[in-house]
Amino acid sequence: MLKPDVIQAIHRILANTLAIPRIQAFADDARLNEDLYLDSVLVLQLLLNLEIECGFEMPDTALTREDFDTVDSLATFVLQQTQVSEPSASPPTQEQAPSGVDTESPEEEFEDIKVHCFVSCLCEIIKADPRTDHRPFYFGVWDAEVVIDDNACLSYHSASINHDFFRTWFERLYNVPVRPWYRSECSKMANTKQLLTLLDDKTDTENIMVMLDMFRLPERENKFNRDPFPHYVMLELTDDPDIWMMYDPDFRWEGTQKKTDVLHAIASDAVSGGYRFDSVDIRPTTNEAIRAYFTACINATHNPMTDAVSHILEQHLNTDTHYRLANLDTALEQLPVLAIRKYAYEHGLAFFWRELSLEDAEFEQWCDVVEALVSTYKQIQFRAMKLAKQAAENNTVDSLLVEQIQQLIDEQNAREFSIKNRLIDVFNVWTKQADTPEPVVHFNNDIITEAV
């Protein structure tokens, strides 16, 4: 098989099997995400179909590679895999950060990690104030609420989710009240009118946050491309009444948007929510507040996201339930959106490493472990997609795939508990050094597997 054959196969799968709407942008140099709008789930579906058409097995190590940038680089990678006689089906034995991932010393300025749109919006004003550190606020993100809906599907968004936990602690940590302006009992029209009033009256230090549907802003690139895609941004007016300024800290983007386009995205029935907060209220955070927040956030006995994945797998394997194994791929479709929350561990590690002047080398090692935690969710998802496909086509259960997924889940628990264990260790040291009340966090060492 030659490269043109592989490129033709990629085009055929995208056009016919996956029926992507942006197929007209297909070219050898087309970028999978930015040009073809393939999110991580679609890329995995593409790889799964390429395995069948091109006759190779995708190794786990491939799922974190940079070979999936363009059509050409993907075709080159596929050709390399077809030349491997015995691809490994085992999980990677070393946990390495992929090329391009910045794991510099916490003492140095490194690229900020964005993992939660609501939290990222709040943290923008904290980062701009030299008296405060935004990293502790991310303690609440690594185990943030995970939803399993009535169809036993994982979801990052639900009408039942509120942000009261983050709002309460943001005020306690930084003295900034986060007040809701959006009223769920009111109509879209009434809430839009309220938004317009707030923007007209906005002061230089005030911030107006609103939830909108990013899918309705196709000109805005994002790596998930979900429909709908609820997402928080901040808005303000410009000198042109038809143009608004949008700030999207979670995607590291700011720029102008047509007012009509933004209002169209806000009008989506899939979204509702908005808050206001003022940077003039910021006060330095006390060590006592940080200690209390960490204690409230650290879950030393459970890993809710991995527990949710395990529960969903069990539900779809259980023949006594009405859930079908063939739907397991759909049930875990939103896992990539949730998995990136685990990068919040790097914020926590960076905070304590800087406070305690710990060795940079160990910090970088733990960043590798966090990267492995995030990327292994992708391995789980890829195997789950294979399992679902076989169940749909052959009405069979591949026991080997089930065993591999369960093994990866066990490894995830061990990996995440090791991160939490180290965080608790350095938190306890920091607590004594910061002269706060005695720490109350302890860990069950019986469930720890060292990852570093």
C-alpha positions as CSV (number, residue, x, y, z in Angstrom):
1,M,0.0,0.0,0.0
2,L,1.3,3.4,-1.0
3,K,0.6,6.8,0.6
4,P,-1.9,7.9,-2.0
5,D,-3.9,4.7,-1.3
6,V,-3.9,5.6,2.4
7,I,-5.0,9.2,1.8
8,Q,-7.7,7.9,-0.5
9,A,-8.9,5.5,2.3
10,I,-8.9,8.4,4.8
11,H,-11.0,10.5,2.4
12,R,-13.4,7.6,1.8
13,I,-13.9,7.0,5.5
14,L,-14.4,10.7,6.3
15,A,-16.8,11.2,3.4
16,N,-18.8,8.0,3.5
17,T,-18.5,6.3,6.9
18,L,-18.2,9.3,9.1
19,A,-19.9,11.8,6.8
20,I,-18.1,14.8,8.2
21,P,-19.6,18.2,7.1
22,R,-16.2,19.7,6.3
23,I,-15.1,17.1,3.7
24,Q,-14.8,19.9,1.1
25,A,-11.7,21.1,3.0
26,F,-10.0,17.7,2.6
27,A,-6.4,18.0,1.2
28,D,-3.1,16.4,1.9
29,D,-2.1,19.3,4.1
30,A,-5.5,19.7,5.7
31,R,-5.3,19.8,9.5
32,L,-7.5,17.2,11.1
33,N,-8.8,19.5,13.8
34,E,-8.6,23.1,12.6
35,D,-9.6,22.4,8.9
36,L,-11.6,19.2,9.0
37,Y,-13.1,19.9,12.4
38,L,-12.3,16.4,13.7
39,D,-12.5,16.2,17.5
40,S,-10.6,13.5,19.4
41,V,-13.6,11.1,19.2
42,L,-13.8,11.5,15.4
43,V,-10.1,10.9,15.1
44,L,-10.4,7.7,17.1
45,Q,-13.3,6.6,14.9
46,L,-11.2,7.3,11.9
47,L,-8.3,5.2,13.3
48,L,-10.7,2.4,14.1
49,N,-11.9,2.3,10.5
50,L,-8.4,2.6,9.1
51,E,-7.4,-0.4,11.1
52,I,-10.0,-2.4,9.3
53,E,-9.3,-1.0,5.8
54,C,-5.5,-0.9,6.0
55,G,-5.0,-4.0,8.0
56,F,-3.0,-2.8,11.0
57,E,-3.5,-2.6,14.8
58,M,-3.1,0.8,16.4
59,P,-0.6,0.6,19.3
60,D,-1.5,2.4,22.5
61,T,1.6,4.6,22.2
62,A,0.3,6.0,19.0
63,L,-2.6,7.7,20.7
64,T,-0.4,10.4,22.2
65,R,1.7,11.0,19.1
66,E,1.8,14.2,17.1
67,D,1.3,12.2,13.8
68,F,-2.4,13.2,13.8
69,D,-1.8,16.8,12.8
70,T,-2.6,16.7,9.1
71,V,-3.9,14.2,6.5
72,D,-0.4,13.7,5.2
73,S,1.2,13.0,8.6
74,L,-1.6,10.6,9.5
75,A,-1.0,8.7,6.2
76,T,2.7,8.5,6.9
77,F,2.0,7.1,10.3
78,V,-0.5,4.5,9.0
79,L,2.1,3.3,6.5
80,Q,4.6,2.9,9.3
81,Q,2.1,0.9,11.3
82,T,1.4,-1.5,8.4
83,Q,5.1,-2.3,8.3
84,V,5.2,-3.3,12.0
85,S,4.8,-7.1,12.1
86,E,3.8,-7.4,15.7
87,P,2.4,-4.2,17.2
88,S,2.3,-4.1,20.9
89,A,-1.2,-4.2,22.6
90,S,0.2,-3.5,26.0
91,P,0.0,-0.2,27.8
92,P,3.1,1.9,27.7
93,T,5.6,1.0,30.4
94,Q,7.1,4.5,30.7
95,E,5.1,7.6,31.4
96,Q,6.6,10.3,29.2
97,A,5.2,13.7,28.3
98,P,4.7,13.9,24.5
99,S,6.7,16.2,22.4
100,G,5.5,19.8,22.7
101,V,4.2,19.5,26.2
102,D,5.8,22.1,28.4
103,T,6.9,20.8,31.8
104,E,9.3,23.5,32.8
105,S,10.1,24.3,36.4
106,P,7.2,25.7,38.5
107,E,9.6,28.6,39.3
108,E,9.6,29.6,35.6
109,E,6.8,31.1,33.6
110,F,5.2,28.2,31.7
111,E,2.2,28.0,29.4
112,D,-0.9,28.1,31.5
113,I,-3.2,25.0,31.6
114,K,-6.8,25.5,30.7
115,V,-9.2,22.8,31.9
116,H,-12.5,24.3,33.1
117,C,-14.2,27.2,31.3
118,F,-16.0,28.6,34.4
119,V,-12.8,28.4,36.6
120,S,-10.7,29.8,33.8
121,C,-12.9,32.9,33.5
122,L,-12.7,33.6,37.2
123,C,-8.9,33.0,37.3
124,E,-8.2,35.7,34.7
125,I,-8.6,38.5,37.2
126,I,-6.5,36.6,39.8
127,K,-3.6,36.1,37.4
128,A,-3.6,39.8,36.6
129,D,-3.2,40.8,40.3
130,P,0.4,40.4,41.5
131,R,-0.8,39.9,45.1
132,T,-2.6,36.6,44.4
133,D,-2.0,33.1,43.0
134,H,-4.6,31.5,40.8
135,R,-3.2,28.0,41.0
136,P,-4.7,26.9,44.3
137,F,-8.2,27.6,42.9
138,Y,-7.6,24.6,40.5
139,F,-7.6,22.2,43.5
140,G,-11.4,22.0,42.9
141,V,-11.1,20.9,39.3
142,W,-9.3,17.6,39.3
143,D,-12.3,15.8,40.9
144,A,-15.0,18.3,39.7
145,E,-18.5,16.9,39.4
146,V,-19.0,14.1,36.8
147,V,-22.5,13.4,35.5
148,I,-23.9,10.0,34.4
149,D,-27.2,10.6,32.7
150,D,-30.3,8.4,32.5
151,N,-28.8,6.5,29.5
152,A,-25.7,5.6,31.5
153,C,-23.6,8.1,29.4
154,L,-20.8,10.3,30.7
155,S,-21.5,14.0,30.5
156,Y,-19.6,17.1,31.2
157,H,-22.7,19.3,31.2
158,S,-26.0,19.0,32.8
159,A,-28.8,21.4,33.8
160,S,-28.5,20.1,37.3
161,I,-24.9,21.3,37.7
162,N,-24.4,24.6,39.4
163,H,-21.1,26.3,40.3
164,D,-21.9,27.1,43.9
165,F,-18.9,25.2,45.2
166,F,-16.5,27.3,43.1
167,R,-18.4,30.5,43.8
168,T,-18.3,30.0,47.5
169,W,-14.6,29.2,47.6
170,F,-13.7,31.9,45.1
171,E,-15.1,34.5,47.5
172,R,-13.5,32.8,50.5
173,L,-10.1,32.6,48.8
174,Y,-10.0,36.0,47.0
175,N,-12.8,38.0,48.6
176,V,-14.6,38.3,45.2
177,P,-18.4,37.5,45.1
178,V,-19.5,35.8,42.0
179,R,-23.1,36.8,41.5
180,P,-25.5,35.2,39.0
181,W,-27.3,37.5,36.7
182,Y,-29.0,34.9,34.5
183,R,-32.5,33.9,35.8
184,S,-33.6,30.4,34.8
185,E,-37.2,31.3,35.5
186,C,-37.1,34.0,32.9
187,S,-37.2,33.8,29.1
188,K,-34.2,33.9,26.8
189,M,-35.4,37.3,25.7
190,A,-35.6,38.6,29.2
191,N,-32.1,37.3,30.0
192,T,-30.7,38.7,26.8
193,K,-32.1,42.1,27.7
194,Q,-30.5,41.8,31.1
195,L,-27.2,41.0,29.5
196,L,-27.4,44.1,27.3
197,T,-28.1,46.3,30.3
198,L,-25.1,44.8,32.2
199,L,-22.8,45.4,29.2
200,D,-24.0,49.0,28.9
201,D,-23.4,49.7,32.6
202,K,-20.2,47.6,32.9
203,T,-17.2,49.3,34.7
204,D,-13.6,48.8,33.8
205,T,-13.0,46.4,36.6
206,E,-16.3,44.4,36.2
207,N,-16.5,41.1,34.3
208,I,-19.6,39.8,32.6
209,M,-19.6,36.0,32.1
210,V,-22.2,34.2,29.9
211,M,-22.7,30.7,28.7
212,L,-23.1,30.2,25.0
213,D,-23.1,27.4,22.4
214,M,-19.7,27.4,20.8
215,F,-21.0,25.2,18.0
216,R,-22.9,28.2,16.8
217,L,-19.6,30.1,16.3
218,P,-18.0,27.9,13.6
219,E,-15.4,30.6,12.9
220,R,-14.0,29.9,16.4
221,E,-11.6,27.0,16.3
222,N,-11.9,24.5,19.2
223,K,-10.6,21.0,19.5
224,F,-13.9,19.4,20.6
225,N,-16.3,20.6,17.9
226,R,-19.3,19.3,19.8
227,D,-22.9,20.0,19.0
228,P,-24.0,21.6,21.2
229,F,-21.0,22.8,23.1
230,P,-21.9,24.8,26.2
231,H,-19.1,27.1,27.2
232,Y,-18.5,30.1,29.4
233,V,-16.8,33.3,28.0
234,M,-16.7,37.0,29.0
235,L,-18.0,39.9,27.0
236,E,-17.7,43.6,26.7
237,L,-18.7,46.3,24.2
238,T,-16.5,48.0,21.7
239,D,-16.8,51.4,19.9
240,D,-18.7,49.7,17.2
241,P,-22.2,48.8,18.4
242,D,-22.4,45.8,16.1
243,I,-19.1,44.3,17.4
244,W,-18.4,42.8,20.8
245,M,-15.2,41.8,22.4
246,M,-15.1,38.2,23.6
247,Y,-12.6,36.8,26.1
248,D,-12.3,33.0,26.2
249,P,-9.6,32.2,28.7
250,D,-10.2,28.4,28.5
251,F,-9.1,28.4,24.9
252,R,-6.6,31.2,25.3
253,W,-8.4,33.4,22.8
254,E,-9.7,36.9,22.7
255,G,-11.0,38.9,19.8
256,T,-14.0,40.6,18.3
257,Q,-17.2,38.9,17.3
258,K,-20.3,40.2,15.6
259,K,-23.0,41.0,18.1
260,T,-25.6,39.1,16.2
261,D,-23.4,35.9,16.1
262,V,-22.8,36.0,19.8
263,L,-26.5,36.5,20.6
264,H,-27.3,33.6,18.3
265,A,-24.9,31.4,20.3
266,I,-26.5,32.6,23.5
267,A,-30.0,31.9,22.2
268,S,-29.3,28.2,21.9
269,D,-31.7,26.1,24.0
270,A,-28.8,24.0,25.1
271,V,-27.2,26.8,27.2
272,S,-28.3,29.0,30.1
273,G,-26.2,30.8,32.7
274,G,-24.3,33.9,33.4
275,Y,-22.4,35.6,36.3
276,R,-20.7,38.9,37.2
277,F,-17.7,39.6,39.4
278,D,-15.5,42.6,40.0
279,S,-11.7,42.6,40.3
280,V,-11.8,45.7,42.6
281,D,-12.8,43.3,45.4
282,I,-9.7,41.1,45.2
283,R,-7.8,40.6,48.5
284,P,-4.7,38.4,49.1
285,T,-5.5,34.8,50.0
286,T,-4.7,33.6,53.5
287,N,-2.9,30.3,54.1
288,E,-5.7,29.2,56.3
289,A,-8.2,29.5,53.4
290,I,-5.9,27.6,51.1
291,R,-5.5,24.8,53.7
292,A,-9.3,24.6,54.1
293,Y,-9.9,24.6,50.4
294,F,-7.4,21.8,49.7
295,T,-8.9,19.7,52.5
296,A,-12.3,20.2,51.0
297,C,-11.1,19.3,47.5
298,I,-8.8,16.3,48.0
299,N,-10.6,12.9,47.7
300,A,-8.2,10.4,49.2
301,T,-10.4,7.4,48.8
302,H,-12.0,7.7,45.4
303,N,-11.3,8.9,41.9
304,P,-14.8,9.9,40.7
305,M,-14.1,10.1,37.0
306,T,-12.4,6.7,36.7
307,D,-15.2,5.3,39.0
308,A,-17.7,6.7,36.6
309,V,-16.0,5.1,33.6
310,S,-15.9,1.8,35.4
311,H,-19.6,2.0,36.4
312,I,-20.6,2.8,32.8
313,L,-18.6,-0.2,31.5
314,E,-20.2,-2.5,34.0
315,Q,-23.7,-1.2,33.1
316,H,-23.2,-1.8,29.4
317,L,-21.7,-5.3,30.0
318,N,-24.6,-6.3,32.3
319,T,-27.2,-8.2,30.3
320,D,-29.8,-7.6,33.0
321,T,-29.9,-3.8,32.2
322,H,-31.4,-2.2,29.1
323,Y,-28.1,-0.7,28.1
324,R,-26.5,-2.2,25.0
325,L,-22.8,-2.8,24.7
326,A,-23.0,-1.5,21.2
327,N,-23.7,1.9,22.6
328,L,-20.6,2.0,24.9
329,D,-18.8,4.3,22.4
330,T,-21.5,6.8,22.7
331,A,-21.6,6.4,26.5
332,L,-17.9,7.5,26.7
333,E,-18.0,10.0,23.9
334,Q,-17.5,13.0,26.2
335,L,-14.6,11.5,28.1
336,P,-12.0,13.7,26.3
337,V,-13.7,16.9,27.5
338,L,-13.6,15.6,31.1
339,A,-10.1,14.0,31.0
340,I,-8.3,17.4,30.5
341,R,-9.5,18.4,34.0
342,K,-6.7,16.2,35.3
343,Y,-4.2,18.7,34.2
344,A,-5.4,20.7,37.3
345,Y,-3.0,18.4,39.2
346,E,-0.2,20.3,37.6
347,H,-1.5,23.6,39.0
348,G,-1.6,22.0,42.5
349,L,1.9,20.5,42.1
350,A,3.3,23.8,40.8
351,F,1.9,25.8,43.8
352,F,3.4,23.5,46.4
353,W,6.7,23.1,44.6
354,R,7.2,26.8,44.3
355,E,6.1,27.4,47.9
356,L,8.5,24.7,49.2
357,S,11.3,25.2,46.7
358,L,11.3,21.5,45.8
359,E,13.4,20.0,43.1
360,D,12.4,20.7,39.5
361,A,13.3,17.2,38.3
362,E,10.6,15.6,40.5
363,F,8.1,18.2,39.4
364,E,8.7,17.3,35.8
365,Q,8.4,13.6,36.6
366,W,5.0,14.2,38.2
367,C,3.9,16.2,35.1
368,D,4.7,13.1,33.1
369,V,2.5,11.1,35.4
370,V,-0.3,13.6,34.9
371,E,0.1,13.4,31.2
372,A,-0.1,9.6,31.3
373,L,-3.3,9.9,33.4
374,V,-4.9,12.1,30.7
375,S,-3.7,10.1,27.7
376,T,-4.7,6.7,29.2
377,Y,-8.3,7.8,29.2
378,K,-7.9,8.0,25.4
379,Q,-6.6,4.4,25.4
380,I,-9.6,3.3,27.4
381,Q,-12.0,5.1,25.0
382,F,-10.3,3.6,21.9
383,R,-10.7,0.1,23.3
384,A,-14.3,0.8,24.3
385,M,-15.0,1.9,20.8
386,K,-13.6,-1.4,19.5
387,L,-15.7,-3.3,22.0
388,A,-18.8,-1.5,20.9
389,K,-18.1,-2.0,17.2
390,Q,-17.7,-5.7,17.6
391,A,-20.8,-5.9,19.7
392,A,-22.8,-4.0,17.1
393,E,-21.5,-6.0,14.1
394,N,-21.2,-9.5,15.5
395,N,-23.3,-9.4,18.7
396,T,-20.3,-10.7,20.6
397,V,-18.3,-9.6,23.7
398,D,-14.6,-9.6,23.3
399,S,-13.4,-10.7,26.7
400,L,-9.8,-9.8,25.9
401,L,-10.8,-6.2,25.2
402,V,-12.9,-6.1,28.4
403,E,-9.9,-7.4,30.4
404,Q,-7.6,-4.8,28.8
405,I,-10.0,-2.0,29.6
406,Q,-10.4,-3.1,33.2
407,Q,-6.6,-3.3,33.5
408,L,-6.3,0.2,32.3
409,I,-8.9,1.4,34.8
410,D,-6.9,-0.3,37.6
411,E,-3.8,1.4,36.3
412,Q,-5.6,4.8,36.3
413,N,-6.7,4.4,39.9
414,A,-3.1,3.5,41.0
415,R,-1.7,6.4,39.0
416,E,-4.1,9.0,40.3
417,F,-3.9,7.8,43.9
418,S,-0.1,8.2,43.6
419,I,-0.5,11.8,42.5
420,K,-2.9,12.5,45.3
421,N,-0.6,10.8,47.8
422,R,2.3,13.0,46.8
423,L,0.1,16.1,46.9
424,I,-1.0,15.3,50.4
425,D,2.6,14.8,51.4
426,V,3.7,18.2,50.2
427,F,0.5,19.8,51.5
428,N,1.2,18.5,55.0
429,V,4.8,19.8,54.8
430,W,3.5,23.2,53.5
431,T,0.9,23.4,56.3
432,K,3.6,23.1,59.0
433,Q,5.8,25.6,57.2
434,A,3.0,28.1,56.6
435,D,2.2,27.9,60.3
436,T,-1.5,27.0,59.8
437,P,-3.4,24.6,62.1
438,E,-2.4,21.0,62.0
439,P,-3.3,19.2,58.8
440,V,-6.2,16.8,58.9
441,V,-5.5,15.0,55.5
442,H,-4.3,11.4,55.6
443,F,-4.0,8.8,53.0
444,N,-4.5,5.1,52.9
445,N,-1.1,3.8,51.8
446,D,-2.5,0.3,51.2
447,I,-3.9,1.5,47.8
448,I,-0.8,3.4,46.6
449,T,1.2,2.3,43.7
450,E,4.3,4.4,43.1
451,A,4.3,6.0,39.6
452,V,7.5,7.9,40.0
